[in-house]
Amino acid sequence: MSTRPFSHTLVVAIATGGYVGTLSRAPGTLGSLLGLVLLWPLGAGVARALVTVFLIGAGIVIAGRAARIMGAQDPPAIIIDEVVGIAVATMLLPSRLLERIVAFVLFRLFDVTKPFPARQAERLSGGLGIVGDDLVAGIYANLVVQVWLLLS
């Protein structure tokens, strides 16, 4: 009887947000909410920006490895890409509820609709493709909120 190595179990557990990505028909929304909750204590400073940069790199590696382990190109249960995307969407925003909610809604909208170049990024191979469209969606959401804050 063959069992998975512990490293495979760990990678899948991280990629699925502690298996949160397996709990619902809306794993992307759950992953985004998980990211908001996990990142909230970091506020909006330099530490938050550094964690976001780390998450981007780690997310690409972990998502790619988890997809290979799970035997699919972009399994819906992998939600580390949503955690990365919401981290980008809320990076350097004030730690106020309104801005975080607006960024969350915009991120989900852009993640679902995949405006240029998100759809193209999604077609990249491995972890870069899994995380790429969420990076684009997060950047768009962040920019819209930043412009809104500048104009208000």
RADAJO-V655063 format. One record per helix or strand. SS is the DSSP state (alpha for helix, beta for strand). FROM is the first residue (numbers start at 1). LEN is the number of residues. Records with the same first field share a line. If there is no record, write none. Layout:
SS->FROM-LEN  FROM-LEN
This chain:
alpha->6-10  20-3  27-14  46-25  80-11  97-17  118-5  126-26
